[in-house]
Amino acid sequence: MTPKIDLTSAILLALLALIWGGSFFLAAVAMQEVPPITIALFRVVGALPALALFVWFKGVTLPRSAKIWGAYLVMGALNNAIPFSLIFWGQTQITSGLASILNGATGVTGVIVAGLLLRDERLTPPKLIGVTIGFSGVALTIGLDALRSFDIRSLAQLAVLLAGLSYSLAGVWAKLRLAGQAPEMNALGMLMGSSLLMMPTVLWLDGPPSFALMPSTWAALVALAVLCTSMPYLLYFNILKRAGSGNLMLVTLLIPPIAIGLGVAFLNEPLQATALMGFTLIALGLAIIDGRLWKVLRPNR
């Protein structure tokens, strides 16, 4: 039986969507002074203190196995370093709203990756239908012109889609290598791994970070680290426990409208009808993949 969403879970879900939807807006603000990969470094390093304090408060024991720490390093690359860098770079060429819509296709990509790599998550007919509809929405969002002629904007959209693929691979990796570890420790270990990977990468590509930034830029960076990285993990696991993974996937559908609204209201970003239509198809595909809509549409036997 699918867990139901009570009022508390609904409030937490809306708050999580608001936070993650706001991350696209905050990144756009920070990009006025900070390179995208450096923003990714600020995000993971800045999130470490709060999450480490929470793990210490919970009394979670640090793992001693080198194999587990190696798994955290891979998880940090797949779930933080690679996707954050790709999405933030993509936002230098496309709007934050469009980036959020393309990132919303992660749920569709995740079904394909899990179906190919995990025995217990095979591709069923409803999932294949949902994936087909979802990818149709992605194609519509990108636009026929981008599919016919490849330019820097097309590359930016591809970067965001590849970030979604990286998130999907991270989910499989976590299930295979980190299922027995405490969720809070997984989050902390992942951030430690991504920070370790991002530091030399940023020094090589962007040079030493500048700390002479405008107050608005610092506010965006701090909010990205604390509000959009540390806090969401706590909300995520709380919602997962209260409402289940199926209901938690609804956050994927709530993020793009928030990111689009913030971009239109505060960044003067254009709102394209094709992008909204594409998001509608992606949302429909995710709803079918979730399974509950399929049960409603399918006649009872």
FITIKOL-779402 format. One record per residue (C-alpha): residue number from 1; residue in one letter; x, y, z. Coordinates in pm, 1 decimal. Last residue first. Layout:
num_residuo_xx_yy_zz
NUM_A_X_Y_Z
...
This chain:
num_residuo_xx_yy_zz
301_R_-981.8_-668.6_-1319.0
300_N_-1000.9_-294.9_-1269.8
299_P_-964.2_-89.3_-1586.2
298_R_-625.2_91.5_-1625.4
297_L_-639.7_469.3_-1598.9
296_V_-630.9_476.9_-1218.3
295_K_-363.9_208.9_-1193.7
294_W_-150.8_390.3_-1450.5
293_L_-186.2_713.8_-1251.1
292_R_-53.6_531.6_-944.0
291_G_243.4_383.1_-1126.6
290_D_515.3_641.7_-1058.1
289_I_630.2_589.0_-1417.9
288_I_291.3_718.8_-1535.6
287_A_324.8_1033.1_-1321.1
286_L_684.0_1078.8_-1439.2
285_G_571.5_1067.4_-1802.8
284_L_293.3_1317.0_-1734.1
283_A_540.3_1552.9_-1565.7
282_I_778.9_1524.3_-1861.7
281_L_489.0_1594.0_-2099.7
280_T_384.5_1902.1_-1901.3
279_F_745.9_2018.4_-1885.7
278_G_764.0_2004.2_-2263.6
277_M_449.5_2213.1_-2292.6
276_L_600.5_2467.5_-2054.9
275_A_922.7_2475.1_-2256.6
274_T_726.6_2512.5_-2581.7
273_A_535.7_2810.2_-2437.0
272_Q_853.2_3002.9_-2362.9
271_L_891.1_3218.8_-2050.9
270_P_1161.6_3478.9_-2090.9
269_E_1390.8_3549.8_-1793.8
268_N_1352.1_3888.5_-1627.0
267_L_1578.0_3776.9_-1341.4
266_F_1346.7_3855.3_-1046.7
265_A_991.5_3759.6_-1148.9
264_V_1059.3_3542.1_-1454.9
263_G_1347.1_3351.9_-1295.1
262_L_1166.7_3312.5_-962.6
261_G_855.7_3177.1_-1135.1
260_I_1053.3_2938.3_-1356.4
259_A_1245.9_2798.6_-1058.3
258_I_922.2_2749.8_-862.6
257_P_739.8_2591.9_-1156.9
256_P_1044.5_2367.2_-1220.9
255_I_1073.5_2231.7_-861.6
254_L_719.0_2101.2_-806.3
253_L_726.0_1806.5_-1047.4
252_T_1050.5_1664.3_-910.9
251_V_914.1_1711.3_-558.1
250_L_646.8_1455.4_-647.3
249_M_917.2_1188.1_-629.5
248_L_882.6_1198.6_-249.3
247_N_533.0_1054.2_-283.3
246_G_673.8_739.0_-441.6
245_S_967.6_724.3_-200.5
244_G_750.1_698.9_110.3
243_A_538.2_951.3_301.1
242_R_675.8_974.9_656.6
241_K_1019.5_813.0_626.4
240_L_1097.0_956.9_283.1
239_I_966.2_1296.2_396.4
238_N_1208.4_1297.7_691.0
237_F_1495.0_1169.6_475.2
236_Y_1449.0_1450.9_224.0
235_L_1393.2_1722.5_484.4
234_L_1728.1_1642.4_648.0
233_Y_1899.9_1620.5_310.3
232_P_1736.3_1947.0_206.1
231_M_1894.7_2135.9_500.4
230_S_2259.1_2078.6_404.8
229_T_2240.3_2148.3_30.3
228_C_1991.6_2422.4_-63.5
227_L_1965.5_2610.1_267.2
226_V_2324.9_2576.6_386.9
225_A_2537.0_2571.9_72.3
224_L_2314.6_2751.4_-178.7
223_A_2207.6_3002.0_86.9
222_V_2569.8_3077.8_168.7
221_L_2652.4_3126.4_-199.7
220_A_2348.4_3349.3_-264.8
219_A_2419.0_3565.4_42.0
218_W_2782.7_3596.9_-63.0
217_T_2674.8_3714.0_-407.6
216_S_2429.1_3966.3_-263.0
215_P_2699.8_4098.9_-29.4
214_M_2927.3_4167.2_-328.8
213_L_3241.5_3957.6_-355.1
212_A_3606.3_4004.2_-259.9
211_F_3654.5_3637.3_-163.1
210_S_3803.7_3533.7_-494.2
209_P_3855.4_3162.3_-550.4
208_P_4207.0_3045.4_-642.9
207_G_4232.7_2949.8_-1012.1
206_D_3934.7_2875.0_-1234.2
205_L_4029.2_2551.2_-1413.4
204_W_4319.0_2407.4_-1212.2
203_L_4229.9_2554.4_-873.7
202_V_3865.4_2454.1_-931.1
201_T_3958.8_2093.7_-1012.5
200_P_4202.9_2071.4_-719.9
199_M_3923.3_2167.5_-475.5
198_M_3635.1_1984.6_-645.6
197_L_3748.4_1627.9_-582.5
196_L_3803.2_1664.4_-207.9
195_S_3480.3_1861.6_-176.7
194_S_3292.2_1587.9_-365.3
193_G_3423.2_1319.7_-130.0
192_M_3342.5_1519.8_182.8
191_L_2994.4_1591.4_47.3
190_M_2935.8_1219.7_-18.0
189_G_3063.6_1125.9_325.4
188_L_2823.6_1373.5_487.4
187_A_2520.8_1253.5_289.1
186_N_2607.1_887.3_344.0
185_M_2658.6_956.5_713.3
184_E_2309.3_1103.5_740.3
183_P_2163.8_805.4_554.4
182_A_2332.5_555.7_791.3
181_Q_2518.0_288.8_593.2
180_G_2388.6_-48.1_472.3
179_A_2263.3_75.6_133.9
178_L_2597.5_236.1_47.0
177_R_2745.6_26.9_-234.1
176_L_2464.9_-106.6_-456.4
175_K_2185.2_134.8_-365.8
174_A_2418.5_432.2_-354.4
173_W_2568.4_342.6_-692.2
172_V_2224.2_310.9_-850.5
171_G_2118.8_651.3_-720.6
170_A_2449.6_804.2_-827.4
169_L_2399.5_670.8_-1179.8
168_S_2069.3_857.3_-1194.7
167_Y_2225.8_1179.1_-1065.4
166_S_2495.2_1149.8_-1334.9
165_L_2226.5_1102.4_-1600.6
164_G_2053.9_1415.7_-1472.8
163_A_2381.3_1606.3_-1501.7
162_L_2406.0_1475.3_-1858.5
161_L_2068.9_1640.7_-1926.7
160_V_2200.9_1969.6_-1786.7
159_A_2512.2_1945.3_-2007.1
158_L_2297.8_1866.4_-2313.2
157_Q_2106.9_2189.6_-2254.6
156_A_2435.3_2380.6_-2234.8
155_L_2563.3_2212.5_-2552.2
154_S_2246.7_2314.9_-2736.7
153_R_2304.5_2672.5_-2621.4
152_I_2664.5_2655.0_-2743.7
151_D_2550.3_2539.0_-3088.7
150_F_2421.5_2221.0_-3257.3
149_S_2174.5_2278.9_-3541.9
148_R_1881.6_2043.2_-3609.6
147_L_1804.1_1937.8_-3250.5
146_A_1846.6_2293.6_-3123.1
145_D_1608.0_2419.4_-3389.6
144_L_1354.0_2149.5_-3305.2
143_G_1325.1_2261.5_-2945.3
142_I_1499.7_2163.6_-2621.5
141_T_1168.1_2158.0_-2437.2
140_L_998.6_1956.6_-2712.9
139_A_1278.4_1697.9_-2707.9
138_V_1259.8_1674.4_-2327.9
137_G_881.7_1634.5_-2342.7
136_S_918.2_1350.6_-2591.7
135_F_1170.2_1204.2_-2346.1
134_G_901.1_1199.6_-2078.3
133_I_637.6_1045.8_-2305.7
132_T_872.7_762.8_-2401.8
131_V_985.9_714.1_-2040.7
130_G_624.4_697.6_-1919.9
129_I_536.6_437.5_-2182.6
128_L_846.0_234.7_-2092.4
127_K_756.1_258.2_-1723.1
126_P_400.4_140.5_-1790.6
125_P_534.4_-154.0_-1995.8
124_T_775.8_-262.8_-1717.7
123_L_1149.2_-191.6_-1711.2
122_R_1312.1_-395.4_-1436.7
121_E_1390.4_-251.1_-1096.1
120_D_1493.7_-561.0_-897.8
119_R_1778.3_-658.1_-1128.9
118_L_1947.5_-320.2_-1119.4
117_L_2174.1_-191.7_-1398.2
116_L_1955.6_-159.9_-1708.3
115_G_1625.8_-86.0_-1534.5
114_A_1797.8_148.5_-1288.8
113_V_1953.8_348.1_-1572.9
112_I_1628.6_365.3_-1771.1
111_V_1418.9_461.2_-1467.6
110_G_1675.4_720.7_-1361.1
109_T_1655.7_894.1_-1697.3
108_V_1285.1_962.2_-1645.0
107_G_1335.6_1086.1_-1290.0
106_T_1625.5_1302.2_-1407.0
105_A_1391.8_1469.9_-1658.6
104_G_1334.6_1743.7_-1401.3
103_N_1687.7_1865.4_-1476.3
102_L_1561.3_1966.9_-1819.2
101_I_1281.6_2167.0_-1656.1
100_S_1515.1_2322.4_-1399.1
99_A_1762.5_2428.5_-1668.7
98_L_1479.9_2590.8_-1865.5
97_G_1376.4_2790.3_-1558.7
96_S_1735.3_2893.0_-1481.1
95_T_1769.4_3035.3_-1830.8
94_I_2023.7_2900.6_-2078.8
93_Q_2388.5_2982.2_-2158.3
92_T_2555.4_3044.6_-1820.8
91_Q_2294.0_2812.9_-1668.8
90_G_2458.6_2517.8_-1840.7
89_W_2776.6_2587.6_-1645.0
88_F_2577.3_2568.9_-1321.5
87_I_2406.7_2247.3_-1432.1
86_L_2728.9_2078.0_-1543.1
85_S_2925.6_2176.6_-1232.5
84_F_2647.9_2068.3_-994.0
83_P_2601.2_1741.7_-1185.9
82_I_2972.1_1641.2_-1183.7
81_A_3075.0_1743.1_-830.4
80_N_2756.5_1651.5_-646.0
79_N_2580.9_1318.4_-708.1
78_L_2826.5_1136.8_-935.5
77_A_3154.0_1276.6_-798.8
76_G_3048.3_1265.2_-434.9
75_M_2916.1_911.9_-482.7
74_V_3251.3_803.1_-625.0
73_L_3434.3_951.3_-325.5
72_Y_3176.4_807.2_-85.7
71_A_3237.5_460.9_-235.5
70_G_3608.6_504.6_-168.7
69_W_3521.5_595.3_188.6
68_I_3319.7_275.0_215.1
67_K_3604.4_62.3_75.1
66_A_3853.1_225.2_312.2
65_S_3642.3_84.4_596.8
64_R_3646.7_281.9_919.1
63_P_3294.1_423.2_900.6
62_L_3221.3_730.7_1115.1
61_T_2976.7_653.8_1394.8
60_V_2649.1_846.8_1401.3
59_G_2587.6_1014.4_1737.1
58_K_2292.0_1218.5_1610.4
57_F_2459.2_1539.2_1729.1
56_W_2782.0_1442.8_1548.0
55_V_2590.0_1378.3_1224.9
54_F_2410.9_1713.6_1264.1
53_L_2736.9_1899.4_1325.5
52_A_2889.0_1736.8_1016.6
51_L_2585.4_1846.3_812.9
50_A_2616.2_2206.9_927.3
49_P_2993.8_2216.9_874.0
48_L_2991.9_2043.2_529.4
47_A_2741.4_2256.1_337.6
46_G_2991.2_2533.0_266.8
45_V_3232.1_2287.6_107.6
44_V_2964.8_2144.3_-124.0
43_R_2813.4_2475.0_-238.6
42_F_3135.2_2674.4_-251.9
41_L_3284.7_2409.5_-480.4
40_A_2981.4_2415.3_-713.4
39_I_3005.5_2794.8_-725.7
38_T_3371.8_2755.8_-827.5
37_I_3255.0_2536.4_-1115.4
36_P_3011.3_2805.1_-1228.5
35_P_3253.2_3101.4_-1222.0
34_V_3172.1_3364.4_-954.6
33_E_3073.6_3729.0_-1002.3
32_Q_2737.6_3745.9_-1183.6
31_M_2720.5_3369.7_-1146.3
30_A_2610.0_3408.8_-782.6
29_V_2268.3_3542.7_-885.6
28_A_2211.1_3264.1_-1140.1
27_A_2312.2_3006.6_-878.1
26_L_2058.9_3153.0_-636.1
25_F_1780.0_3125.4_-895.7
24_F_1862.6_2761.9_-975.8
23_S_1885.2_2683.0_-603.1
22_G_1538.9_2833.3_-547.7
21_G_1371.9_2528.5_-698.5
20_W_1564.5_2312.4_-452.2
19_I_1448.1_2519.6_-156.8
18_L_1090.0_2568.4_-276.3
17_A_1060.1_2198.2_-363.7
16_L_1184.4_2101.3_-16.7
15_L_940.1_2344.5_146.7
14_A_649.8_2205.3_-58.3
13_L_743.7_1850.8_44.9
12_L_776.1_1953.1_410.0
11_I_431.6_2114.6_400.4
10_A_280.4_1809.0_229.4
9_S_446.8_1576.1_480.4
8_T_300.4_1776.9_769.4
7_L_-47.2_1776.0_614.1
6_D_-45.6_1399.8_554.4
5_I_76.3_1237.4_234.2
4_K_-29.0_876.2_205.3
3_P_194.7_570.4_197.5
2_T_136.0_342.1_-101.9
1_M_0.0_0.0_0.0
